[in-house]
Amino acid sequence: MSENSPETPSKETPNEDTPSNDTPTNETSSKETTAKEVPTNELLMTTTAIQEDEELANVVTAEEYLMRKDVVLLEYEKQMFLDMVQADGLLVCAKGLSFERVLLNILKAYSDTGNLVLVINSSDWEEQYYKSKLESKYVREVANTATERERVYVEGGIQFITTRILVVDLLKQRIPIELITGIIVLRAHTIIESCQEAFALRLYRQSNKTGFIKAFSCSAEAFTIGYAHIERTMRNLFLKNLYIWPRFHATVRSVLKPWQAQTIELHVPLTPSMTAIQTHILDIMNFLVREIKRINRTVDLESVTVENCVTKKFHKILQAQLDCIWHQLNSQTKLIVADLKILRSLMISTMYHDSVSAYALIKRYRGKEYALSNSGWTLLDAAEQIFKLSRERVFNGHQEFEPEPCAKWKPLTELLTQDIPGDMRRTHGANHMLQPKVLILCQDARTCFQLKQYLTQGGPRFLLQQALRHEVPVGKMSDKYARESQSQATPVPAEKSSQKPIKSEPELESSASASQLDELSQLLGGNETDPPDGQYFGESYMLTMTQPSPIANNIKDEPDVSIFESFPELEELDVSAMVTAHQQQPFICLQTFKTEREGAMALEHMLEQLQPHYVVMYNTNVMAIRQLEVFEARRRLPPKERMKVYFLIHARTVEEQSYLTSLRREKSAFELIIDTKSKMVIPEYQDGKTDEAFILYRPFDNESGDIDSANAKSRQAGGQVRSKTETPKVIVDMREFRSDLPCLIHKRGLEVLPLTITIGDYILTPEVCVERKSISDLIGSLNSGRLYNQCVQMQRHYAKPILLIEFDQNKPFHLQGKFMLSQQTTSTNADIMQKLQLLTLHFPKLRLIWSPSPYATAQLFEELKLDKPEPDAQQAVALGGGSELGEPGATIEQLQYNPAIYDFLLRLPGIHTRNVHSLVRKGGNLRQLLQRTQAELADLLQSQESGKLLWDILHVAHLPQKDEVAGSTALLAAGKQFGSGSHNRFRKAAQDSRRGRR
C-alpha cells in the first residue's frame, strides 16, 4: 500500500519469519558465534519483515490523511471524501459546491506507482486541471501505439484515458485488468446502458472483483429525465451507494453561513420600451403554448409552459419529450417549436444585448422569407408592436439615429466610479494606498466584450460601431451622436496617450466582421449563443483607470468620456503577477462564468489569483453565486475584510424569473432523488463483486426457456452444433467502437473481437458480413458512391453480404412518406429509395436489414449466429488487403481469380453470378473464349440463350439502329448549323424523341 493510501490498516501481528524475543537461545554461546551461525536466508527474511513493518507504519487512515497540513478542505468536503473513500458510490452534489477538490485529494491519495487508477469520461478542461494539480511523476500520458500503452499500464500511476481506447485495450487484454486499482467516472449523469463507459465498466467488473468504482456528477436535474434514471445509472455503474449533497444540506449550510459575503442587490428598472417588448413577447409565447396544446391534445405537454419557455434548458427537455413522436406531429407544431426558440432568443437579445444589436436581430424576422416559414406569429398585433418599439429604441421621433443605452450601463458606471471608491475610503480611511480590485461576472463572451468596449470607449461610440457592424442604416444622427462620430477621427488626448493603448478602430472593425453570419440558421438549429462569438469575443479582460477617481464626479457632465483602459499585452499573463506589479492602479476584471479552456473552474481560478475586494454580478448565475460562497468560506476573513457582492438585476422581469425557476427546478430535482433513494431497492449483487452478478454476462447456452431460439434451432438442418462452453464470437471493426452496438452485442453474451478489417463492419460467420449504416451515413455513402464499392467488396469475398440500415432509438422508424426523419425534401428521399433499388439490382446476393435501434440489431446478430460456425480472425484481416487467401467453400471461388477480370465478365451479356464461376474455371483465357463455338459457350453457361447472347457480343458486329443513325445525323447537321453550343440541347431532344418511339 502507498503511504498516502487512505485505507484503515489491520492491527500489526508478529511476523513468523521475524526472530522473537521469546525464542530460546543458548546462553553460553557468545554474540559473535550466534551471528556466524545465522543462515543467509534468515537475514534476508528479517530484512523483508522490517521493510513490511515500515510500510505498514506509513499507511494512514482516511481520517489521518485529512489531518495533514497540505489537505485544505471544508467540513462538507471532508465528509464527501470519507464517504467516497470508505465505500464505492455515486456522488451527486449541487452546482457550485465543487467536488473537484474532493476528487483531487482522492487522486493524490492513490498517487503511487503501485496503483493503477483510470479516470474516464472527463472533459479536456477537467483533465488539464487535475493534471496541473497532481505530481507529474504519478500522471501517465496515454501513448499512441498499443505496445507503448501496454508498457505504460504496467508502470502504474493515474491515467486520463478516452473510453474508446480503454474498451479496445480491455478486449485485447493489453491492460492487466486484475491489477487495476480502480476507475473514476466523471459526469456520471451521462452514463447510459449502451455507452462506451458502461461497456468498459462491465469488462472491468467481469475480471476484477476487488477494485473500486467511484462516480461523480453535479447535475441533479439530469437524473430526473426519463423513468428511473438514477436507478439505471447506478446499475450501469455497478454501484450500490448514493451520496446526495444539495445546497440545503445541513452540513453545507453550517459551513457556508458563518462566512457569507456582504451582498447588495441593485434592482435596475427596465426602460419603458424594454418593458413593453417583454410583455408582447410573453403574450406571443402564451399564445403559441396554448396553440400547441390545442393541436396536440393527446400528447403530454405538461412541461410546455411560458415559465419554462424562458429557461435555458427548456428546449433540451422539449426535444427529449418530442423526439420519439416527432414524425407524428404536424407541420404547424414543428413551426411553433422553432418559433418558441426564436422568441426566447429575441427576449435574451432585448434584455442583455444593446439596442442596436437587438434591433438588427428582430429586423431579420420581418423579411418575406421568414414570413413564409413561421407559424404565423409575425402577423399578430403584438409582433407589430415589437418591431415598432425595437425601431424606436434606435431612432427618435425625428427618425434620427439616437440609440437607447443599456439599462445596466449607468448603474455599473456609478458603482465603479462612485460607490466602490467611496466604500474603500470609508473602510480603509481617506489616506489609504490600497487600490480596489473589482471582478465583473457576465454570462457569455458577447456581454463581456460589450462591457469592455463600453468602459474603454464610451457608450455612444460603441453603439455607433454596432450599427456599422450590423449594417443598420444610420442616416441622420442626432446632435450628440454627430459630435461623437466626428470625435472618432480626433487624436487621443496627451494625458491619455502616455498610458497603455487600447484597441484601435480598424482592429475592432476587422474583429467584428464575423458577426454577419446568419443567426436564423443557428437559432433554428437550437443553439443558444452564436458560435462565432469565440472567434472575436474574449472571455476575460483586464481594465484599469486612466484618470484619478475624483474626476469621476464630472462623469455626469461628460458621459462620453471614458476613464478605463485595457491591458492588451498583459491579458495572457498570470493575473496574480500582474496585480503584484501594478499595486498602485485599480483593477477591473471582466470574466465569464465559464470558459472554454478552464470550464467552470475558471471563476475559482480567477478568484484565487485576483483576490477581489468587490464582485459585480452583471448577470445572475446559480453556480457562480455558490462558488463565491465557497471562496469566502475558505478564506475565513472577518466581516469587514470580506468582499462585497453587488447584484445588478432587473426585478420582476424574465431575468429574475429565470433565476428563480432554475433554483426551484434544482431543489425539486434533489427532493426527487432523495425520495427515490428512500424507496430504492438495490440488490446485493449490483456491485458486481459476487458470482451472483448475472447482469455482467448472459450465458449463451442458457436458452431452454427461449421458445423463439428453440424454434430457430429446430429449423436448422445439418447446422454445426456449438459446444455449451463455447462463446459465440463477432469480429468488429475498430472504427465501429464509436457507436453503441459493440457494447450491446457484448451485453447479450457474444464475445467481441476488435480488429482492423477493410471489408464490412461486422463479421458474424465465415459467410455473413454486415456493413452498418446510420441514416446520415447511408445518404452520404449513396451520394458519394462509396457504398457501391463496399458492396462490390462484400459480394466478392462473402457469400451472404448484408447491408444493415440502423435508425436511432430516439427517432421514429420512418424513412419515406409523409413523415420525414430528416429535414431533407421529398425529392431527396425519393432519390435515396431509387438508389437503394439500383443497389439491390446490381447485387442480387445483398440483403437489406432495417433495424429500429441498436438493441434490435444486437438481438438480430445473436439470432443470425445460432448454430453457425465462428468467423476466422486472421482470414477477415487478410481479406481486402491485397492477399489472395481464399475462403473455404465453392460459393466464393472468385477469390482465386483476378477481380478485374471477374468484374469484366459480369458486364458481358449472358453472364451473371450463377454461371460466372463455371466460365472462369473452364473458359481458359480470353483468346480461348473467342475461339469457342456457340454450342460450347452454351454448355459452359448451362443455357442456350445465355450462350447465344455471349457469342453474339463476341462475334457479331453491332451497328446502330435506324433511329440512332437519324439522331446522329441530325446532331451533326445541327452542330454545323448552330455551333457546338447547341449540341447538348439537340442531343437531349434526340434522346427524348427516342424514348417517345419506344
N, C-alpha and C positions, 0 to 999 in steps of 0.2 A: 504493500500500500504506500501511496505517496504521503509525505509528511503533511501535505495540505488536504488530503482526502478526509472529508468530514464524516467519517464513519466511527461508530462507537466501538472501540476495541473490547475484546473479551479480557477477563482477568488473566494476568500472567500466571502460567503454570510452570513448574520446574521442568526443564528440558532433560529428557532421559539421557541425552548424549553428553550433557554437561556434568563434570565431576561435582558431586555434592559434598558439603562439609561433613555430612554424616557417614561418608564412605569410610569403612575401616581401613586403616593403613598400618604398615609395620613401623612401630615407634622406634625400633632400634636402628633402622636404616637412616642414613643422612639424607639431606635435601638434594645433594648433588647426585647421589646414587639413584634417588627417586626420579630425578629429571632425566637421567640417562635411560631409565627403564621405560619411560613413557613412549609408546609407539608413535610413529609419524601420523597415522590416520586419526588417532585421538586428538592430536594437536590441531589438525585441520577441522575436525568436528567441533572442537572447542571454539576455534575462530569463527566458524559459521554460526554457532549458537550466540556468540557475542554480537555479531552483526544483526542477527534476527532480533535480539533484545533491544539493540539500538533503534532498529526500525520500528519496533512496537512502541518504544518510548517516544518516537517522533510523531506517531499517529495521534491526531487530535479529534475530539468530538466536534459536532457541528456547533454546539454552544461555545466551546473553546475557540473555534475558528472565528466566531463573531466578536470575541473579546480582543482580537488583535487590533493594533493601532491603525493599521493600514486599511481596515474594513470600516467604512463610514456608511452606515445605513440607518434609515429611520426605523421607528419601532415596528410599523406595519410591514416594512420591507424585511426586517429580521424575521418576522413571523412567516412571511412568504418563503423566505429562504429555508427556514426549518421545515415547513410543510413539504416543499419540493424535494429537499434532500432526504428526508426520512422515508418518504414513500413516493412512488411514481404517481403522477396525476396530471390533470388539465387545469391550468390556472387561467381564469377569466377575470381581468381587472378593468376598471373604468378607464376611459381615455384620460391621459394626463398624469396618471399615478405612477407611470414609468417603472414597469417591471424590468427594464433594461439593466438597471444596477443589480437587481437580484440575479438575473441570468449571468451577468458579467462575473459576479462573485462565485456562482456555481462553476463557471468555466475556469476561473482561477483556481478553485479548489481541486479540480480534476486536471490541472495543468501538470502533467508528468509524462515522461516518455514511456512509463509502464502502462498508461491508459490510452485508449483509442476512443475518442469522443467525436461523433459526427453531428454536424449541425446542418439541417436541411430546411428547405422552403424559406430561406432568408432572402430579403431584397439586397440590392447592391449597397445601399447606404448602411443597412444593418451590418452587413459583412465587413465593410470598411470601418465602422465604428468599433466593433468588437475586436477586430484585428489591431487597431491602433491602441487599444487599452490593455491587450494581453502581451505577455512576453513573447518576443519573436521566436525564441528558440523552441517554444512549445506549439507554435502555429505552423501547420504544414500547408504548403501550396499544392493545389491539385495539379498533377503532372499531365502532360498532353498524351503521352503514349501509355499503353497498357503495362508494359514492363516497368516503367518508372512508377506508375501508380502502385503496382504490387510492392515495390521496394518502400515507397512512402507509407503504405499501410502498416508494414511491419515495424517501421520506426516509431509508431505511436504518435501521441500528441492530439491536437484539436484540428479538425478539418472542416471547412465550409465547402460543401460539395453539392453540385447540381444533382437532382434526383435521377435524371435520365442516365447519367454516368454511373451513379450508385447502383441502380437496378441492373444494368448490364454487367457490372463487376460482380454483383451478388449472384447473378445467374451463371456467370462463367467461373465462379469460385476464385476470383482473383483476390478477394479480400478474405482474410481469416475471420469468418463470421463469429466463431466461438470466442474469439479474442476481443471482440468489440465491447468496450466498457459500457457504452450507452449511446442513445440517439436523442437529440434535442430537436423538437419540431417547433418552428415559429409560424405565426399566422395560422393557428390551428383551425380557425373557423372556415378555412378554405379546403379542408381535407374532406373529400367525399370518397365513396366506396371505389370508384373507378379511377381515381387519380394515381399518379406515379408514387406519391408519398405513401399512400396506403399499401401499394404494391411492395415498396421497399421494406416497410414495417412488417408485412406479412412474411416476406422472405427472411427477415431478421429474426422474428419470433419462432419460426419453424426450427431454426438451428441453434438459437441462443435463448435459453430459458432463464438466465441469471442477470443479463444486462438490463439497464434501466431505459425507460422512455419517459421523457418529460416534455409537455406541450404547453405553449403559451399563446394567449390571444388577448387583444384589447378591444374587441368589437363584440359587445354583448348583443347588439341588435341583429347581427348576422345569424345568431343561434335561434332567433325567433321566426325565421323564414322557413316555411316547409313544416312537414309533420315530423315530430320527434327528432329535431335536428341535433340537439345536444346529445341524445342517447346514441344516435347513429354515428356522430363524430367520435364519441368515446369508444364505441365498438370498433371503429376503423383504426383508432389509435392504440387499441389494446390497453386501455386504462380503466381503472375502477374508481379512482378518487377524483372528485371535482372540488376545486377551491375557488370560491367566489369572493371578489373584493370590489364591491361598489364604493362610490364616494360616500354613501351614507352608512358605511360600516363603522361600528363603534370605535374600533381601534384607529381607523383613518381619521375620524373626526377628532378624537382626543389628541392626535399628533399634530394636526394642522390648525386647529382652532386657537391654541395659545400663541401662535406666531403669525397670525393673519396680518397682511399688509393693510395700509391705510387706503381705502377705496373711496373715490369720489365720482358720483355719476353726474354727468352733464347731459341733460336732456335737450337736444338740439331740435327745435321745431322745423318741420318741412316748410318750404315755400308754398304759397297757395297753389301755384301751378303743379308742383310735385304732388301735393295732396289730392288735387283733382285727378291727375293722371293715375295715381294709385287707386283711387276709388273706381275709376272707369275700367281699369284692367281687372280689378277684382269682380266687378259686375259681369264682365265678359267671361271670366273664368267660371263664375257661378252659373251663368247661362250654359256654357259648354258642359259643365259637370252634370247639370240636370238633363241636358240633351243626350249625353252618352248613357245615362241611366235609363232614360225613356226608350232609347233604341234597343238596348240590351237588358231587357227585364229579367231574363233567365240567367244572366251572368252575375256572379258575386263581385260587386264593385264597392264593397264596404270601405276600402281604403281610399277610394277616389272622393276626396273632399277638398274644398277650397283651402282649408288649413294645411293639408298635406301637400297641396299643389305648390306651395311656395317654399317647401323644404328642399334641401339639396338632394336627398336620396329618393325623392318621390318617383322619379321616372325609372329607377332601377327596380323598385318594388312593383310598379305598374307593369313593367316589361316582364318581370318574372311571373306575374299573375296572368298576363295575357298571351304569353308566348305559346302555350300549349293549345290555345283556341284561336290563335291569330288568323288561321285560314277560315274560320267560321264567322269572323267579323266582317261586316260590310265596309265598303269604301268610306262611308261617312264617319264611322267610328275611328278608322285609321287616321283620317284627316283631323279629327278632333284631338286625338292623342298627340299628333305632331304639332297642332296649334297650341296645346297646353304647354309644350316645351318652349315654343316661341314666345308666348305671353310671359312665361316666367323669365325668359332672357330679357324681355323688354322691361319687366319690373326691376330686375337687377341693374340694368343699364340706367334706368331712371334714378334709382336710389344711390348708386355708388359711383357711376361714371359722371363725367362733366356733361353739361347741357348740349354742347356741340356734338359729342360722340353719340349721345342718346338720340338726338335728332337725326343724325346720319343713319343710325340703325333703324329707327322707326320709319324713316322715309323709304327704305328699301321694300317694306311690306305694303306700300301703297301703289306699287307698279302693277302693270297689266298682267305680267307673267304670274306673279304671286296671287293676284285676284282670281285667276282661273284655277288655282290649285289648292285653295284653302277651303275650310268648312263653311265659310260664309260670314265669319265674324267681322270682316272688314266692311261689311255693308250695314252694320249696326250703328245706331246713333252714338253709342259710347266710343266706338272706334273712330268716328269722325271727330269727336271731341279730343281724343288722344292725339291725332295728327295735328289738330289745330293748336292745342296747348303746347305740344312739343315745338312747333314753329315759333310760338310766342315767347318761349324761353330763350330763343336765339335772336329774333328780330323784334324790335319795339313796334309801337303803333305806327310810326312813320316808315316802317319797313327798312329801318337802319340796323346794321349789324351791331347788336349790343347784347351779347350772351349773358345769361344768368350764372353767377358763380355758384359753386357747390355750397350747400348749406353748412357743411362742416369745416370749410376753409377758414372762415372768420374765427370761430371758437378755437380752432387749432392754433392760429396765429396769436391769439390773445394768451393762450396757455404758454406758448414758447417765449413770448416777448414780455409778458407782464406777470402772470400768475406764478410761473416757476421761478423766475429771478427774484420776485418778491418773497416767495416762500423760502428761498435759500438765504436771503438776508435776514428774515425773521428767525430762521433756525440756527444759523451759524454766525450771526452778527453782521453788522454793516461793513466791517473791515476784513471780512473773510477772503481768503485767496482761493478757496475751493470753487471750481467751476462745475456747473451741473452736467450730468450725463443723462440724456433722455433717450429712451427707446420707444419708437413708434411702431406699432404692430398693425399690419394690413393683411387682408385676406388673400390677395393674389399679387402677382408681379405687376399687373397693369395698374392697380391702385398705388402700389409702391412707386412706380415710375411717375404717376400723376402727381403725387405729393412732392417728389423730388423736384420735378420741373416747376411746380407751383412755388416751392420755397426758394428755389435758386434764381428764378427769373420773373416771378410775379404771375398773378392770375390772368390779367388781360393778354399778355404776350403768349402764355401757354394756350389760352382759348383760341387766339388767332392762328397759332400753329396747328391746332387741332382742326380748325376749319379748312386750312390749306391741305392738311393730310387727308381728310375725308372728302375733299372736293366739294365742300359746301360753298355755294356761291355767296361771296361776301358782299359784293355790290357796294352800296353806300354805307359807310360806317358812321357811327355817332362821333361827336367831337372827341370824347375821351379815347375811343379806340383809334381814331385818326391820329391823335398825338402819339399813341403807343406805337402805331405802325411806322411813324416817322422816326421814333426814338430807336428802332431796331438797327438803323444804319449808323447811329452815333457811336463814337468810341467809348470805351469803358472809362469811367472817371479815374483820376490819378490815384485817389486813396484806395480804390478797389483793384487797380491794376497791379499793385505791389503784392496782392495776395495770390493764392494759387488759382489758376484759371479754371473756369467751368467749361462745359462742353460748348463748342461753337455751334452757330446756327446751321451750317451745312451738315455737320455731323448728326444733328437732331433730325434734319430732313431726310438724310440718307438712311438713318436707322429706323425711321418711321415709315419708309416706303412699303414695308411688308404688310402694313395694315390694310392694303387694298384687296386682300383676299376675300372671297365670298363667305360671309358669315352665315348666310342662309343654309348653305350645304352643311356647314358644321352643326348648326342648330338642329336640322332635321336628322343628322346622324347621332344626336343625343349628347354632344359634347357641351359641357357647361361653360368652359372657357375656350378662348381661341388658342389653338396650338401654336400659331406663330409668336405668341407672347414671349416665349423663352428665347426667341431669336434676337430681339432687340430690347426687351424689358429685363432689367436686372432684378434680382431677388433681395438685394441688400445694398444700401447706400450709406455712406458716412458724410455728414454735413457738419459745418461749424459756422459760427457767427463771424461776419466780416467787419462788423461795427460794434462798439460797446453797447450794452443793453440800455443805457439811458436814452439813446437816440430812439429807442423803441417807443418812447412816449409820443413821438411825432408820426407814428405809423398811420394814425387815422387821417392825418392831413395829406400824406402822400402814400396811398395804398399800393402804388405800383412799384415802390422802391423795395428791393429785396435785400435783406441783411444776412442771408445764408449763402453758403458756398460749399461745394463738394470737394472731396479728396479723391480725384480720379486716379491718381497714381498710387494711393495707399489702400484702395478697396480690396486688393487681393492679398494684402499682408496680414500679419497677426494683429487682431484688434487690441489685445492687451498691450502689446508692444507699442502700438500707435498711441494708445491712451497715455501710457507712461511717458512717451516722448513729447507729448503736447498737453501737459497738465494745465497750462495756463489758458487753454481755449475750451469753451463749452462744446460738447459733442452731442449731436443729434443723429441717431442711427435709425434708418428706415429698414424694416425687416418684415418678411412674410412669415406666416405661421409655420409653413413647411417650405423646404427647398428640395430641388431635385437631387442635389448632391448629398445632403445630410438628412433628408426626410423630416420626421417630427423631432429629431434630436437637434435640429438647427437652432431652435429657440433656446434650449437648455445650454447649448454651447455658447451662444451669444451672451446669455445672462452671466455665465461663469467668466467670460472674458471681459465684458464691459463693466459688470457690477453697477448697473444704472441706479441713479437716485430716483428717477421718475419713469413711469411707463404709461404711455398713452395708447389705449385700445381704440384705434380708429374704427375697427370693425370688431364684432363680438365673435368669440370662438371658445367653446367649452374646454377643449384640450389646452389651449393657451392659458386660460384663467387658472386651471389646475396646476399647470407647470409653474406658474408664478407662485402659487400657494406652496408647492413643494420646495421651490427655490428658497423662499423665506424661512420655511421650517428647517432647512439645512443650515442656513446662516445663523439662526438663533440670536438675532440682534435685538437690542432694546427697542421699545416702540418709537422713540424719536429718530433712531437711525435706520428704520426700515424704509423701504421705498414706497412711494405713493403711486397709486394706480388710478388713472383718470379714464373713465368710460365715456366716449362720445357716442351717444346712441339716440336714434330717433324714437322717442316714446310713442306708444300706441300706433305703431306702424308695422309694416310687414317685417322689417328688420328685427324688431323686438319679438314679434310673434314667432318668427322662425327660430330665434334663440330659445325661447321658452318651449317650443314644440320639440326641439332636439333634446332638451333636458328631460321633458316628460317621457319621450319615447325611450331614452336610455334607462330611466327609472323603471318604466313598465317592463322593459326587457329583462332587467335584473330581477324584478319581482317574479316574472315568469320563470326564469332559470332557478330561482330559489324554491319556488313552488314545485317545479319539476324535480329538483333534487330530492325534495322530501317524499315524493311519490315514486321515485325511480327504483326499479328492480334491476339489480346488476348481478349476474351470475358469477360464481366464484372463478370460473374458468375464463372469464373475459380477458384477463391479462395475458393469456397465452402461455403461462408458465407451468401448466399442468398438462397431463396427457388427455384431459377431457376437453381440451380446446378444439372441438371439431370444426370450429369456424375457420381454422387455419387451412385445412385441406379437406377435400371431399373425395373419399376413396372411390376410384373409378369402377371397381368391381362390385360395389355395394348397390346394385340396381335391381334387386329381386322384386322390389315393390313398384318399380317403374314399369307401368304397363306399356307405354309407348316404346321404351327401349327394348322390352322383351319382344314386342311385335316386330320391331325393326330387326332384332337378331334372328327371329324365326324366319323372316323373309330372305335372309342371306343364304344363298345356296352355294355350298362349297367354299365359303369365305374362310379366311385364315383365322383361327381361334387364338386369341391372345391369352397368355397365362395371367392368372389372377394377380400375380405380383408385379407384372409389367405395367408401367405407367405410359399412357399414350403421349406421343411427342408431337409438337408442332414447331416447324422451323419458321422463325420470324425475322424479317429483315431489320437491320439495326435502325433504319430510318423510321420504322413504324412505332418505335417506343415514344414518339411524341404524342401518340394517340392513347385512348383508354382501352383499346381492345386487348393488348397483351396482358394487362392486369386482370381483365375479366376472364380471359382464357385460363390463366393460371388459377384463378379462384374456383373454376369449375373442375379442377383436378387434373388438368393437362399440363405436361411439362413443356416449358417454353425454352427453345434453343435459339439464342440470339446469334445471327450470322450476317455477314455482308453478302447478299445474293443480288445478282443482276437481273434475274428473271422472276417476276412476281414479288408479292409481299409476304405471302404465307404459303408454305408447302405442307399440305396435310398428309398426303400419301405419295408414293413414287409416281402416281399418275395424276394427282389432283394438285393444281397450282391456282392460287387465288390472287387476283390483283384488286386491292381495295381502293375505292374512290368515294370521297365525300362529294356532295353536290357541287361545291365550288371547284374541286379538283376535276370532276367529271366534265364540267363546262370548259375549263381551261385546257384539258387534255384533248377534248374533241376538236376544239378550235385550232389548237397548235399541231394536231396530227400525231402527238406523242403516244396517244392511246392505241393508234393503229399499229405503230411499231412494237409496242408492248404486246399486243395480241398476236402479232406475227411470231414473236419470240416464244410466247407461251404455247401456241399451237404447234410450233416446230419441235419443241422439246418435251411437251407433256400431252398425254392422251386426253385428259379432261381439264382443259383450261376454264377458269371461272372468273367472270367479272362481277365483283361484289359492289353494289351501289348502296352505300350506308347513309342513312339520314341521322340527323341529330335527334336525340331522345326528347329534347325540349321543344322540338319543332314539329309541325304537322307532317304526316306521312303522305304528302302530295307533291307531285312534280308538275303536272299539267292540268288543264281545265280552268275552271272559274277561279279557283283559289290558288294563287301563285305562292310558292315557297319563298322565292327571292323577289327582288324588285325588278327583275327582268320583264321585258314586254312579252306579249303573247307570241309575236313572231319569233323571238329568240328561243322560247321554249319549244315551239313547233319545229324550229330548225334543229334543236338538240334531239328531238324524237326522230327526225328524219335521219340524222347521222347515226343514231343507235340502230335504226333499222338497216342501214347500209352496212354497219359493222357486223350485224348478225348474218347478213347475206354473204359477206366476204369470208367470214369464219364460221362455217357450219358447226364445228365442234365446240364453239364458245358458248358457255351457258351464262345467262344473266340472273343474278340473285338480288332481289330488292329487300333490304333489311331496314326495319324501322328504327333500330337503335343498336349500339354495341352489345347490349345484353342479349338481344336476339341473335346477333352474329356469333357470340360465344357459344350459345346453345346449339346453333346450327353447325358450327365446326365440330362440336362434340358428337353430334348425330352423324355427320359425314365420316367420322373416323371409326365408327362402330365396325369391329371385325375386319379392319383393313390393315395392311402391312404398314410398318413405320417408315418414314422417309429417311433417306441416306444423306447425312450432313455433308460429307465430302463430295458426293455427286452433285448436290444442289449448289455448292460453291463453285464447282468446276464448270457447270453449265453456263453458257453465255460468256465465258471468259476466254474464248479462243481455243478451248480444249475440244478434242474430238472424242471425248469419253462418251460412249454410248450407253443407253439405259437398257435394262433387260426387257425382253418382250418384243414381238414383231410389230406392235402397233405404232412404234415411233422409230422405225428403221431409218427415217430420213436423216438422223444424226450422223450416219455413216457416210453421207454424201455431201457434196458442195451445196451450201444453202442457196447460192446464186442460181445454180442450175435447177435446183428444186423449185424455186420461185418462177423461173423462166418457163418450165414445163407446165406449171399450173395455169399459166396465161394462154396456153395454146388451146384451140377448140378441141373438144372431145376428151380432155384430160381434167380430172378432178381428183379430190382427195381419196376416193375409193380405189382408183386404178393407177395412181401415180407411183405407188410403191412397186407394183409389178413391172411397170415400164422402166423404172430406174434399175431394177435388179436384172432384167432380161434384155433391155433395149440396147445395151452397149453404149457407144458414144453417138454423137450427133450424125457423123458420117454414115455409120451403120444404120441409123434410124431412117435416113433419107433413101437408103438402098432397099429397104423392105417394101414388100407389096402391100396392097390394101388388105388382103386377107390375113397376112401376117400381123399387121397392125391391129386388126380386129381381134385376133387371138390374144395379142398382148393386152389389149384393153378390155377383153371379155365382152365386147359389144360391137355389132356390125355398124351401128350408127356412129358410135364414137370413133371407130376405125376409119370410116369414110370421111368424117369431119377432119381428122388429123391428116389423112392422106391428101385431101383437097388443099388444106392450108400449106402443105409442104411442096406440092407439085403443080397445082392449077394456078395459072396467072389470074389474079382477080383484078378486073377492070372496073372503073367507076360506073354507076348506073346512069341511065339517061338523064334523070332529073339532076344528078350531081354534076354531069357534064354541062347541062344547060346552066346550072347555077354558077359553075366555074367560069363559063364563057361570059355570063352576064357580069360577073365580078371583074373580069379582065377588061371588058369594054367600059364598065363604069370607072375603073381605075384610070384608064386612058383619058376618059372624057372629063371626069371631075377631080382627078388627082388622088393622091394617097390619103387625103384627109377623110374622104367619104368611104374608104374601103371597109372599115369596120361596120359602118351603117348598112351598106348593101349586103355584107356577109350576114348580118343579123336578119335582114329581110329575107335572104335566101333560105336561111335556116327555118324561119317561121313559115315560109311557103312549103318547105318540105314536110314540116310537121302537119300542116293542113292537108296535104295529099295523103299522108299516111293515116 
